């Protein structure tokens, strides 16, 4: 099993994840107005509260360059 710093992964993928979260919210709640950057910041904070600093993941989910 591999361990990853989930918060750092979220930080690194910030732009793509923010857009994906925006699209998902709009898919569920059409025509909703929200600040996508604020929504993402709150999402990232919630992940930090709910997940351990280091999360264990299956080795098959990690590829080393």
Secondary structure, DSSP 8 states (H G I E B T S, - for coil): -EEEEHHHHHHHTHHHHHHHHHHHHHHHSTT----HHHHHHHHHHHHHHHS-SEEEE-GGG----
